[in-house]
Amino acid sequence: MSIETRHPLPARLHTLAALAGLLERLEAAPSSASAEQYRGVARQVQVLLAEAEPDEHLQRLLNAAPHSAELYENLRYDIAGLCRSPLEAALNAELAATAAIRQAQRAR
């Protein structure tokens, strides 16, 4: 018995998925493309993300493509803030920064 673990994306997201995969590969091997090629891919992903319907299919795609998810978060920052950033990590970073500032103030 096999269990289907992959969820097919709707056709409207196929191009975005392909470019998001390319962006992930470029991030993993930065010297594999020129800066202009990288910017071109990132711009195309950004355009497609701006047009994408924010539904469960897009969220699944973004979960699989963290660099595209970061672009999406930056595009939606004005209405959603850091909607895809883990809250616990952000809170821990804020607490660590506060502790470091207090320690630096005491060291004066």
Beta strands, then each sheet from edge to edge (+ up, - down):
end
